[in-house]
């Protein structure tokens, strides 16, 4: 490998590491309260069971948004 390619790869790796660190910090700062967690879990369970009653058709959503 030539030096330029290696430098470019190292620069990209450093950039990716920075992005990963940022995402990890963001996730650590994002904690749900027990009530929020139960709500999210109930919605996930509902969706996994095939119940999509909480969703509205795209055309209707687009119309509401303007």
C-alpha positions in Angstrom: 0.0 0.0 0.0 1.1 3.5 -0.6 1.4 6.0 2.1 -1.4 8.3 0.8 -3.9 5.4 0.9 -2.9 4.4 4.4 -3.2 8.0 5.6 -6.6 8.3 4.0 -7.8 5.1 5.7 -6.4 6.2 9.1 -8.2 9.6 8.7 -11.5 7.8 7.9 -11.1 5.5 10.8 -10.4 8.4 13.2 -13.5 10.2 11.8 -15.6 7.1 12.3 -14.4 6.6 15.8 -15.4 10.2 16.6 -18.9 9.6 15.2 -19.2 6.4 17.2 -18.1 8.2 20.4 -20.7 10.9 19.7 -23.5 8.3 19.2 -22.5 6.5 22.4 -22.6 9.7 24.4 -26.0 10.5 22.8 -27.4 7.1 23.8 -26.0 7.4 27.3 -27.8 10.7 27.7 -31.1 9.3 26.3 -32.7 7.5 29.2 -36.4 6.8 29.3 -38.4 7.0 32.5 -40.1 3.8 33.5 -43.4 5.2 32.3 -41.9 6.1 28.9 -40.2 2.7 28.6 -43.6 0.9 29.3 -45.2 3.1 26.7 -42.6 2.4 24.0 -42.6 -1.4 24.9 -46.4 -1.5 24.6 -46.2 0.2 21.2 -43.5 -2.2 19.9 -45.5 -5.2 21.2 -48.6 -3.9 19.4 -46.8 -3.4 16.1 -45.1 -6.8 16.3 -48.5 -8.4 16.8 -49.6 -6.8 13.5 -51.8 -4.1 15.0 -51.2 -1.0 13.0 -54.2 1.0 14.3 -51.9 3.7 15.5 -50.7 4.4 12.0 -52.5 6.6 9.5 -52.2 6.3 5.7 -49.4 8.3 4.0 -51.9 10.3 1.9 -53.8 11.3 5.0 -50.6 12.3 6.8 -49.4 14.2 3.8 -52.7 16.1 3.6 -52.6 17.0 7.3 -49.0 18.2 7.0 -49.9 20.4 4.1 
